């Protein structure tokens, strides 16, 4: 069974690539730039969609501070480069998405999608390295980062010559949903960390669903559009991932709780499942 779980990520990736190749180009919806949020505040158009990007920057700076402060700790060695790419991508998402939502069009959307793709690439590289003995994320982060750039460039330039093809970009966003749980389950990651990652992935799925219901949610609530909610849920997803990083650090490893079984000696059990 464990051998099957180890092979499933490769099988899923291969199946997705073959399936997308057979399906053909996936175009962006023609009315994609027509967002429900038309609010204005202090002269800022689409104010809710613009200002809801602040959360991405806050979480990225929080995570960057944690990663820098604990840069010498073994808990971060394997995935350090991947996490750095994820956090840089998240910070750039705040800037790129703000720039895009001020005046939405395809050119500005490049600078929204590119950092999102980089963040997904970094996350994949980090978790893959952390779920393998002796893993390091540097090479994977570089390779996946280049793929992220190529995926967004392919969408934009193919759009200039016909139908903008989103397949590589969508693949990069979809794969973490399947590969991360399988990697963590197959290589025995600590249950608490798997739960936090699972909640983060769930929040991101909900964010994508909210994006699809942009106008419907604004009509329903009268104040909150689906795209604004997408930003909030995606920020929460990123915060859960950074919280998982925080749990690994020196303080978390040293912090322990005493547990006692009936008739047994006290056993000291670390809060974090990551070895120090």
Order of alpha helices (4+ residues) and beta strands (2+ residues): alpha-beta-beta-alpha-alpha-alpha-alpha-alpha-alpha-alpha-alpha-alpha-alpha-beta-beta
